[in-house]
């Protein structure tokens, strides 16, 4: 856990070119991977560290083919903000578990699709 709230803060800046953006994305990705064991411990995630790392990889792969530098900079900023919130324990376990839909506390169908479907299932 962080000693000071600003320990994980990073100054926001623009990427100079595609190579600089790639370097920054890889640095962010590595910091997330290194933090996986600590995230598992802090939030009591009932998953192995390898599964957490796989999910982190999937989140980065979702945006793999983004080419605009301005969009990449925003994604890096959001990733840093999420990292800081996660490592400072400003999130709750439900926030972390929402990345794992199959192990989510309520499952995929948290709410019925319609009133009648919920009524027939016997849900209030």
C-alpha positions in Angstrom: 0.0 0.0 0.0 1.2 3.5 -0.7 2.9 5.5 2.0 1.7 8.8 0.5 -1.3 9.4 -1.8 1.0 11.0 -4.4 3.5 8.2 -4.5 2.1 6.8 -7.7 1.3 10.1 -9.3 2.8 10.8 -12.7 2.9 14.1 -14.5 0.6 14.2 -17.5 2.4 14.9 -20.8 2.0 14.4 -24.5 3.9 11.8 -26.5 6.5 13.2 -28.8 6.0 10.6 -31.5 4.9 7.0 -32.0 8.1 5.5 -30.5 7.7 7.6 -27.4 4.1 6.6 -27.0 5.0 2.9 -27.4 7.7 3.3 -24.7 5.2 4.9 -22.3 2.6 2.2 -23.0 5.1 -0.6 -22.3 6.2 1.1 -19.1 2.6 1.4 -17.9 2.0 -2.2 -18.9 5.0 -3.4 -16.9 4.0 -1.5 -13.9 0.6 -3.1 -13.9 2.1 -6.6 -14.3 4.5 -6.0 -11.4 1.6 -4.9 -9.2 -0.5 -8.0 -9.9 0.7 -9.9 -6.8 0.1 -6.9 -4.6 -3.4 -6.3 -6.1 -4.3 -9.9 -5.4 -3.2 -9.5 -1.7 -4.7 -6.1 -1.1 -8.1 -6.8 -2.6 -8.3 -10.5 -1.6 -8.9 -11.5 -5.2 -9.8 -15.2 -5.3 -7.8 -15.7 -8.5 -4.2 -16.7 -9.2 -1.7 -13.9 -10.1 -1.4 -15.4 -13.6 -5.2 -14.8 -14.2 -4.9 -11.2 -13.0 -2.0 -10.7 -15.4 -3.9 -12.3 -18.2 -6.8 -9.9 -17.6 -4.4 -6.9 -17.6 -3.0 -8.1 -20.9 -6.5 -8.3 -22.3 -7.3 -4.8 -21.3 -4.1 -3.5 -23.0 -4.9 -5.7 -26.1 -8.3 -4.1 -26.5 -6.6 -0.8 -27.5 -3.7 -2.4 -29.4 -4.5 -0.9 -32.8 -5.1 2.7 -31.7 -2.9 4.9 -33.9 -3.7 8.5 -33.0 -1.2 10.0 -30.5 -3.8 12.1 -28.7 -6.0 9.0 -28.1 -3.0 7.0 -26.9 -2.1 9.8 -24.5 -5.6 9.8 -23.0 -5.5 6.1 -22.6 -2.1 6.3 -20.9 -3.5 9.0 -18.6 -6.5 6.9 -17.7 -4.3 3.9 -17.1 -2.1 5.9 -14.7 -5.2 7.2 -12.9 -6.6 3.7 -12.5 -3.2 2.4 -11.4 -2.9 5.1 -8.7 -6.4 4.5 -7.5 -5.8 0.7 -7.3 -2.4 0.9 -5.6 -3.5 3.5 -3.1 -6.5 1.2 -2.1 -9.0 3.8 -3.2 -11.1 1.2 -4.8 -13.2 -1.6 -3.4 -13.0 -5.3 -4.1 -16.2 -5.1 -6.3 -14.4 -2.6 -8.5 -11.6 -5.0 -9.1 -13.9 -8.0 -9.5 -15.9 -6.3 -12.2 -13.0 -7.0 -14.5 -13.7 -10.8 -14.0 -17.2 -11.2 -15.3 -17.3 -15.0 -14.7 -16.4 -14.6 -11.1 -18.4 -11.4 -10.5 -20.5 -11.5 -7.3 -23.8 -11.3 -9.2 -22.8 -13.0 -12.4 -23.5 -11.9 -16.0 -27.3 -11.4 -15.5 -27.4 -9.2 -12.4 -30.8 -7.9 -13.4 -33.5 -9.5 -15.6 -33.8 -8.2 -19.1 -37.4 -7.2 -18.6 -40.0 -6.9 -15.8 -41.9 -10.0 -17.1 -38.7 -12.1 -17.2 -37.9 -11.1 -13.6 -41.5 -11.8 -12.5 -41.4 -15.3 -14.1 -38.1 -16.1 -12.5 -39.5 -15.1 -9.1 -37.1 -12.2 -8.6 -38.3 -9.0 -6.8 
